[in-house]
């Protein structure tokens, strides 16, 4: 749970009180008490710069992209493509390797239907880990049903770490695709995706990395990771909802057929046939969420202004405090204690259902997530029906952690 050494000094140099003030929603009250927002793994709050960017687009530049020669159309197109360029720079990629879409779920489905479905056959294996979000399980099941491919599961150890030795042994010649999360949304486990992708590449296995929980919290370099596909969601990294990205190696995009048909993804249409556009536009049918991506571009600017190494170090510091205090509470069980963790803690309190616990904490102004977190197979591994999840972001404070702990103690007293 320790911070990266290159981020320690950077974190100390940031005025985190000023950063927190950039988030309007964090200033409100809930049930008459100051809001303590511990649900950033679900969706991150938005800084004023993102909100203002979306507002400014609609007030001053609103038009469709790539379909008008008038001034507004040109401005909208430039703003949209500028966001693509910013996102590419953020992950060390080329702009023409980024498909802009609605989020990780769409991105993974795009790979499933445009890359996997035309290639896989009966007996081929898709390898996924026990800790995957449903978005990185269900699309592969649908592909397997249609192709006769097989889903194989890479297991985890009791502390929530990926069993790397077993994973490497599972990379047999039948495996054509490995789909793996970089950071578990339930456990916070950080997987060594660079090492995993290197081993897969040596065996000729294509790799898809779900980066939804990594992008908001640590530097990401898709070139260094060495994967074939990388998917992430904008709203978890302080951007608007309904935005996301699929990064893919250019050779894959050029070989993949379109996933959706319609306007903008074509060059020429006749009743005899259609000539499709070059990627990435081939995969961006219809009017996109233009304002959303303008906002996501502003979110990238904002995060880079702070520095991702500083954000990672700040969150590691907050996580250490949170974990230490939670460990003091009698009857509280933390699910997942991998040595390398992001700022996510799933937990249970003896004698309390997760939903009841979250409801009572809400009355104290504390927002945590409760339920199955779109990770049913993972909860089955631990033999539990649901958990509460407290997830931190760089805009949280040590005082909020103390308020959360006080709320837990109060709930414990109420529950007897």
C-alpha positions in Angstrom: 0.0 0.0 0.0 3.0 2.3 0.0 3.3 5.1 -2.5 5.6 5.1 -5.5 8.9 6.8 -4.5 8.7 9.3 -7.3 5.4 10.5 -6.1 6.2 11.2 -2.4 7.7 14.7 -2.8 5.1 15.6 -5.5 2.3 14.8 -3.1 3.8 16.9 -0.3 4.0 19.9 -2.7 0.3 19.8 -3.5 -2.2 22.0 -1.5 -4.8 19.3 -1.0 -7.2 21.7 0.8 -7.2 23.9 -2.3 -7.7 20.9 -4.5 -10.7 19.8 -2.5 -12.2 23.2 -2.9 -12.3 22.6 -6.7 -15.2 20.1 -6.2 -18.5 21.9 -5.7 -20.5 18.9 -4.6 -18.2 18.1 -1.8 -19.3 21.3 0.0 -22.9 20.1 0.5 -24.6 18.5 3.4 -26.5 15.2 3.6 -29.2 14.7 6.3 -27.9 17.9 7.9 -24.3 16.7 8.2 -21.2 17.4 6.0 -21.0 15.0 3.1 -18.2 12.4 3.4 -18.1 10.9 -0.1 -16.4 7.5 -0.1 -17.8 6.1 -3.3 -15.3 7.3 -5.9 -14.7 3.7 -7.3 -18.3 4.0 -8.4 -18.1 7.5 -9.9 -15.7 10.3 -9.2 -16.8 13.8 -8.3 -16.2 16.5 -10.9 -14.1 19.6 -10.5 -15.4 23.0 -11.4 -13.1 23.1 -14.5 -14.9 20.0 -16.0 -18.4 21.4 -15.2 -17.5 24.7 -16.7 -16.0 23.1 -19.8 -19.3 21.3 -20.5 -21.3 24.4 -19.8 -19.1 26.5 -22.0 -19.4 24.1 -24.9 -23.2 24.2 -24.8 -23.3 28.0 -24.4 -20.8 28.9 -27.0 -19.9 26.0 -29.4 -22.8 23.6 -29.6 -22.9 21.8 -33.0 -22.4 18.4 -34.4 -19.0 17.1 -35.3 -17.6 16.5 -38.8 -20.9 17.3 -40.5 -20.8 21.1 -41.1 -18.5 23.6 -42.6 -19.9 26.5 -40.6 -18.0 28.0 -37.7 -19.8 26.2 -34.9 -19.3 22.9 -36.6 -15.6 23.5 -37.0 -15.3 24.6 -33.3 -17.2 21.5 -32.1 -15.1 19.1 -34.3 -11.8 20.7 -33.1 -12.9 20.5 -29.4 -13.9 16.8 -29.8 -10.6 15.9 -31.6 -8.6 17.9 -29.1 -10.0 15.7 -26.4 -8.9 12.6 -28.3 -5.4 14.1 -28.5 -5.3 14.9 -24.8 -6.5 11.4 -23.9 -3.9 9.8 -26.2 -1.1 11.8 -24.6 -2.4 10.9 -21.1 -1.8 7.2 -21.8 1.2 7.5 -24.2 -0.6 6.5 -27.4 -1.4 7.9 -30.8 -4.7 9.7 -31.3 -5.7 7.4 -34.2 -5.5 4.4 -31.8 -8.3 5.7 -29.6 -11.9 4.9 -30.1 -14.1 7.3 -28.2 -17.2 5.5 -26.8 -19.6 5.5 -23.8 -17.3 3.7 -21.4 -15.5 0.5 -20.5 -18.5 -1.7 -21.0 -18.9 -0.6 -24.6 -15.2 -0.8 -25.3 -15.0 -4.4 -24.1 -18.1 -5.3 -26.1 -16.5 -3.7 -29.2 -13.5 -6.0 -28.8 -15.7 -8.9 -28.2 -17.8 -8.5 -31.3 -15.4 -6.9 -33.7 -12.2 -8.7 -32.8 -13.0 -11.9 -30.9 -16.2 -13.1 -32.6 -14.8 -13.2 -36.2 -11.6 -15.0 -35.0 -12.5 -17.5 -32.2 -13.6 -21.0 -32.9 -14.7 -24.1 -30.9 -12.1 -25.1 -28.4 -10.3 -21.8 -28.2 -9.9 -20.4 -24.7 -10.6 -16.9 -23.3 -8.8 -16.6 -20.0 -10.2 -14.2 -17.4 -9.4 -13.7 -13.7 -11.7 -14.4 -10.7 -11.6 -10.7 -9.8 -13.1 -9.3 -13.0 -16.0 -6.9 -13.1 -19.1 -8.3 -15.0 -18.2 -6.1 -17.9 -15.1 -8.2 -18.4 -16.9 -11.5 -18.1 -20.3 -11.3 -19.7 -19.2 -10.2 -23.2 -16.8 -13.1 -23.4 -19.5 -15.5 -22.3 -21.7 -14.2 -25.2 -18.9 -14.7 -27.6 -18.2 -18.2 -26.3 -21.8 -19.2 -26.7 -21.7 -18.2 -30.4 -18.3 -19.6 -31.3 -17.9 -22.7 -29.0 -14.9 -21.0 -27.3 -14.3 -21.8 -23.6 -14.0 -19.5 -20.6 -11.2 -20.4 -18.3 -10.7 -18.7 -14.9 -7.4 -17.7 -13.3 -7.8 -17.9 -9.6 -6.7 -15.7 -6.7 -5.2 -16.3 -3.3 -7.1 -15.7 -0.1 -5.5 -12.2 0.4 -7.0 -11.1 -2.9 -3.8 -11.3 -5.0 -3.8 -12.9 -8.4 -2.1 -16.3 -8.4 0.5 -15.4 -11.0 2.1 -18.9 -11.1 -1.3 -20.5 -11.8 -2.0 -17.8 -14.3 1.2 -18.4 -16.3 0.5 -22.2 -16.2 -3.0 -21.5 -17.6 -1.6 -19.7 -20.6 -1.7 -22.8 -22.8 -1.7 -22.8 -26.6 -5.5 -22.9 -26.7 -5.7 -19.5 -25.0 -6.3 -16.8 -27.7 -7.3 -13.9 -25.4 -6.5 -12.9 -21.8 -8.8 -10.3 -20.3 -7.6 -8.9 -17.0 -8.3 -6.0 -14.8 -5.5 -3.7 -13.8 -7.1 -2.8 -10.4 -10.0 -4.7 -8.9 -13.1 -2.6 -8.2 -13.9 -4.7 -5.1 -10.6 -5.7 -3.6 -8.4 -2.8 -4.7 -5.8 -5.3 -5.8 -3.3 -3.9 -8.3 -2.3 -6.5 -10.8 1.2 -6.5 -12.4 -0.3 -6.1 -15.9 3.0 -5.3 -17.5 4.5 -8.6 -16.4 1.3 -10.4 -17.3 1.1 -9.0 -20.8 4.7 -9.8 -21.4 4.2 -13.4 -20.5 1.0 -13.5 -22.7 2.8 -11.9 -25.6 5.6 -14.5 -25.4 2.9 -17.2 -25.9 1.1 -15.4 -28.7 -1.9 -14.5 -26.6 -3.7 -11.2 -27.2 -4.4 -9.2 -24.1 -7.2 -6.8 -23.0 -6.7 -4.7 -19.8 -9.7 -3.2 -18.0 -8.2 0.1 -16.7 -11.4 1.6 -15.2 -10.1 1.6 -11.7 -6.5 2.4 -12.6 -6.8 5.5 -14.7 -8.1 7.8 -12.0 -5.4 6.8 -9.5 -2.0 6.2 -11.1 0.1 6.9 -14.2 -0.9 4.7 -17.1 1.3 4.0 -20.1 -0.2 1.6 -22.6 3.0 1.3 -24.5 4.9 0.2 -21.4 2.1 -2.2 -20.4 2.4 -3.9 -23.7 -1.3 -5.0 -24.0 -3.3 -5.3 -27.2 -6.4 -3.5 -25.9 -6.9 -1.1 -23.0 -10.4 0.1 -21.9 -11.4 2.8 -19.5 -14.3 5.0 -18.4 -14.3 8.8 -18.2 -16.7 9.3 -15.2 -14.4 7.5 -12.8 -11.5 9.9 -13.7 -13.5 13.1 -12.9 -15.0 13.4 -16.3 -18.7 13.3 -17.4 -20.7 10.1 -17.5 -21.3 8.4 -20.8 -17.6 8.8 -21.9 -14.9 6.2 -22.3 -12.1 5.0 -24.5 -10.9 1.8 -26.2 -7.2 2.0 -27.0 -6.1 -0.7 -29.4 -3.0 -1.4 -31.5 -3.5 0.1 -34.9 -3.1 -3.2 -36.7 -6.1 -4.6 -34.7 -8.3 -1.6 -35.5 -7.5 -1.8 -39.2 -8.4 -5.5 -39.3 -11.6 -5.2 -37.2 -15.0 -4.9 -38.9 -17.5 -2.2 -37.6 -19.5 -3.0 -34.5 -22.3 -0.5 -35.2 -23.5 0.9 -38.5 -24.8 4.4 -39.2 -23.6 7.9 -39.9 -20.1 9.1 -39.6 -18.5 5.6 -39.7 -18.7 5.5 -43.5 -17.1 7.1 -46.5 -19.7 6.2 -49.1 -23.0 4.4 -49.0 -25.0 3.0 -51.9 -27.7 0.3 -52.0 -25.1 -2.0 -53.5 -22.6 -1.6 -50.6 -20.8 0.6 -48.2 -17.2 1.8 -47.9 -16.3 2.2 -44.3 -14.2 5.0 -42.8 -10.7 4.5 -41.4 -10.4 3.6 -37.7 -11.0 5.0 -35.2 -14.0 6.7 -36.8 -15.1 3.4 -38.3 -16.2 2.5 -34.7 -17.9 5.8 -33.8 -21.3 5.6 -35.5 -23.8 8.3 -34.8 -23.6 11.6 -32.9 -21.1 11.2 -30.1 -21.2 12.6 -26.6 -19.4 15.7 -27.8 -19.8 17.9 -24.7 -19.0 14.9 -22.5 -15.6 14.4 -24.3 -14.9 18.1 -24.0 -15.4 17.7 -20.3 -13.2 14.6 -20.2 -10.5 16.5 -22.0 -10.8 19.1 -19.2 -10.6 16.3 -16.6 -7.3 15.2 -18.2 -6.0 18.7 -18.0 -7.0 18.9 -14.3 -5.5 15.5 -13.3 -2.2 16.3 -15.2 -2.1 19.7 -13.4 -2.0 17.9 -10.1 0.2 15.0 -11.3 -0.7 11.4 -11.4 2.3 10.4 -9.3 1.2 12.9 -6.6 -2.4 11.5 -6.8 -1.2 8.0 -6.3 1.0 8.9 -3.3 -1.8 10.9 -1.7 -4.3 8.1 -2.0 -1.7 5.6 -0.6 -1.3 7.8 2.4 -5.1 8.0 2.9 -5.5 4.3 2.4 -2.9 3.5 5.1 -4.8 5.7 7.5 -8.2 4.2 6.6 -6.9 0.6 6.9 -5.2 1.2 10.3 -8.4 2.8 11.8 -10.7 0.1 10.4 -8.5 -2.6 11.8 -9.2 -1.2 15.3 -12.9 -1.9 15.0 -14.0 -5.1 16.7 -16.0 -7.4 14.4 -15.0 -5.6 11.2 -13.6 -7.8 8.4 -11.8 -6.4 5.4 -12.1 -8.4 2.2 -8.9 -8.3 0.3 -5.5 -7.5 1.7 -3.2 -7.8 -1.3 0.3 -6.3 -0.7 -0.3 -3.9 -3.6 -3.6 -2.1 -3.3 -5.4 0.9 -4.6 -7.6 3.0 -2.3 -10.5 0.6 -2.1 -11.6 -1.2 1.0 -14.5 -3.7 1.0 -15.7 -4.8 4.4 -18.3 -6.5 6.6 -19.3 -5.7 10.1 -20.4 -8.7 12.3 -24.2 -8.7 12.8 -24.9 -6.1 10.1 -26.1 -6.6 6.6 -24.1 -4.6 4.1 -27.2 -2.6 2.9 -28.3 -1.8 6.5 -24.8 -0.7 7.3 -24.6 1.6 4.3 -28.1 3.0 5.1 -27.1 3.9 8.6 -23.8 5.4 7.5 -25.7 7.6 5.0 -27.7 9.0 7.9 -24.3 10.1 9.3 -23.5 11.8 6.0 -21.2 9.1 4.9 -21.7 7.7 1.4 -20.3 4.2 0.8 -21.3 1.5 -1.7 -23.1 -1.7 -0.7 -24.0 -4.8 -2.7 -22.3 -7.1 -5.0 -20.3 -4.5 -7.0 -20.8 -6.3 -10.3 -18.4 -9.0 -9.1 -20.6 -12.0 -8.2 -17.9 -14.7 -8.9 -15.5 -12.9 -6.6 -17.9 -12.7 -3.7 -18.7 -16.4 -4.2 -14.9 -17.0 -3.7 -15.1 -15.3 -0.3 -18.5 -16.9 0.6 -20.3 -13.7 1.2 -23.5 -12.3 -0.4 -22.6 -8.6 -0.3 -20.1 -6.1 1.2 -19.8 -2.5 1.9 -17.1 -0.6 0.0 -15.3 2.6 1.0 -13.3 4.0 -1.9 -11.1 7.0 -1.6 -9.9 9.7 -4.0 -7.3 12.4 -3.8 -9.9 14.9 -2.8 -10.7 13.1 0.4 -9.2 14.1 3.8 -7.9 12.5 6.9 -10.7 14.2 8.8 -13.3 12.5 6.6 -11.7 9.2 7.4 -12.1 9.9 11.1 -15.7 10.9 10.5 -16.3 7.6 8.7 -14.7 5.7 11.6 -16.8 7.6 14.1 -19.9 6.7 12.0 -18.9 3.0 12.1 -18.6 3.1 15.9 -22.0 4.7 16.2 -23.6 2.1 13.9 -21.9 -0.7 15.9 -23.5 0.8 19.0 -26.9 1.0 17.4 -26.7 -2.6 16.2 -25.8 -3.7 19.7 
